[in-house]
Structure formats: structure tokens, C-alpha cells
Amino acid sequence: MSDSRKLDDDFQRHPLVPSKALLIYSADSYVGYCDVLYEHLTRISCEINVIEVVDDLRAPGLSKAQREKWGVSFPECSIRIVEETELPKRIAESGADFLFLGLPGRKVFQICNTLHEFPSSNALMTIATGFPGLQYYMRFTGLFWRSFVDQLLFTDPNLYRLARNWLSLLPLSTANCVLLGSPRLKEVPTRSHNVRKYIVFFEQNEIPVSSHGRFELARQLTILADLHPDKKLLIVARNSSGETSNHQALDNMRLAHILQEREGRTVEVYNGNWMTIADDIEFAVSVSSTALLEASILQIPSFSIPIGEESKSPFNASRFFQRVGFERQLGDLVGPLPLKPVARAADFLAPLDMNALPQVISRRPKPRRTTKPYELVLRRWCVASARVLDRAFRFIDR
């Protein structure tokens, strides 16, 4: 699924495969894209280099356990650690004809605006990027930051449709939109009828962000565990202490610590790939996590529990889960009737479509022209306008 109306070049009419690829990711949110692309590029005998970006070379990179957690299969020896300030130069000198930027939108925008300053940069290089998770209060800003690449990858069918409509209105050449689906959902197996032992909570490091909100969440999890004495409460952590992540939490604000210190409960924390235990999960809860959508696609009943705190974080999508029908009070999660997954999850998260990959990696049939000064000004105007749209949406959504 794609929209080539705004492209200078028609990728579908020029199915040229790359000979050298550079895959870049920062922290944990984007590594799944790199894994899927690595597998596909390997099959077509493409030379592949992988870069993990860090703010400081002294900072930890992704651990082996984190790569396994996110289902990464490419070898550790293929990864090079690069400091963020060196990235544009490394890209220009790579000679790659396919580049994936697994970076936050702001950084993608900056790189796309500066690559032309490097004479050694390959003008035939196809540049791709994607969204790491659910966009709600940053849908327009996140979109416009990423819209000046060649291939823009989506996991969310709703955002994909919105992007096609809005990007067609811009007075600039913008990305080809591709609904690739979630790299985490390579397969959607049929759910078995086994007796299940876990109630899973997907922990978000920054949601809720306040200590009061996290204390209240711990209290609610204690009540939930008491309502289901025959099940084990399992916290699926985003990362372990000392591991890097796009979203961090102090050790004393991790839910397992709070549950032990304030509620006197010792709970098991799972740091692996939770999809490997999907058949053992009775149902899942969280406050604002894309994992609720993933679990619902896997036919696991998944719900968002309210904590009575209005978060100002742009990453908090609890209002989205409320509107779509995920929100439940604790009393709704106990009773004689079986819990069912929310059907509308499929409107906002699609399984991986491997058939879209050949289009994603297609080489440019002609060189990218140098970005003109007025185009840079227009790009910044687009991003500024997007911020206004996002603020207006948040105000209306109160």
C-alpha cells in the first residue's frame, strides 16, 4: 500500500535493488525495523552495515538481552557504535544506496536538511524511516518531521491514511507512504485454549511520570492481583536497570520496587520478549502502551486502566485508549463472562506485510537534487504549523 503522488520518482516502475545498505537505530524503539530490513537485504545479497547511535560513547548501548527481547536476529559483530554528532559524516562517507534512519523525528529532519552539505554523500541513496509506536498528541509534528525522506513506513493504518491526505497538500516533494505494519508482528498465530497463568502489566517508564501517579498505579495493581488470586501478576519491563532506552525511569520509580516498598508485594519482572509467553497470558493491562495494541492483535484481552492523573507528556496516549474502547475499571476485569480483545485494535496497528519490503528498498532511478534554501524554509514552516495543529488537537481533546 503506497501513495506516490508526491514523489519526484516512481519507485514502483524502477524496481532496482540496493547493493549497499546502512541501517541506523537509536535505543530500543527502532531496532525492530532494522531487523526486518536486515533479513530482507541479506536475502538479496546486499552489503549491510548497522550503526547504533548513542549520545555519548561512554553510555551503554543495547544489551544482548535487549536485542533478544525485541526479536533481533542480526549478529552483534555487525553493529558499530557511533556518537550522534558523527552521524551525518558517517552516512555521507558510507557510500550506501539505501539508508534507514531509525531515529526520533527531530533528528531525521535535521539529517535530511544537512546531508546535501557533504560532497561525498550519495545522491542516489534511498532514505527511509518509520514510526516507532503510537502517535497521538504528536501525530502532525511526528509526521512532518519525517516526511522529507523517500520512504516513510507506517505501522498504524489510521495514521497512514491521515499522512496520505495531509502530505498531498504540502507545497514540497514528500515521502512515499508505505503501510509496512509492525516489525514485532511477523506472525499472528491462532490463540490456543490452554489454561493461562499470567496477568501481565506492560510498564511504561515515563507514564505516569509523577511519583503520586506511580504510587496510585501500584495500589491498583495490588487490588487487581487480589481480584485474581489464581493468577500471577507479571510486570513486563521496558528495560532493566542500567540498560538504555528512549524512555528512562529511576530505579526507585520502577513499579516492582514501589510494590515491594509501599504495598509489601513481591512481583515477578519479565525482561524478555513477552510474545514468547503470549499463550500463557490471561489478559494484559497498562496505562499507555503500544503493547496493548500488539497483544490485542494476538487475541489477548488487553485494557488500559485509569489512574486519575492528567499527564502533560506528549507520549501519553491514555485518552486514545479511552476513546477507542480499551479503558476498564478494575471491577470490569473480574466476573463470570470471559474477557475479549478490543476489535478496533486492528484499525491502529497492522501486522508486518513482507510484500511491501521490495518497494521500501527500491533504489532511486535518478540523483536527488540539492535542497534549495526556500525549500528548507518551507520545511521548517511545515513543522511549525504541525506543532500548532498538535496543540490545537490536545486542547480540543481535553
Buried (B, 14 or more C-beta within 10 A) or exposed (E): BBBBEBBEBEBEEEEBBBBBBBBBBBBBBBBBBBBBBBBBBEEEEBEBBBBBBBEEEEEEBBBEBBBBBBBBEBEEEEBEEBBEEEBBEBBBEBBBBBBBBBBBBEBBBBBBBBBBEEEEBBEBBBBBBBBBBBBBBBBBBBBBBBBBBBBBBBBBBBBBBBBBEBBEEBEBBBBBBBBBBBBBBBEEEEBEEEEBEBBBBBBBBBBBBEEEBBBBBBBBBBEBBEBBEEBBBBBBBBBBEEBBBBBEBEEEBBBBBBBBEEBEBEBEBBBEBBBEBBBBBBBBBBBBBBBBBBBBBBBBBBBBBBBEBEBEBBBBBBBBBEEBEBBBEBEEBEEEEEBEBBEBBBEBBBBBBEEBBBBBBBBBBEEBEEBEEEBBEBBEBBBEBBEEBBEEBBEEEE
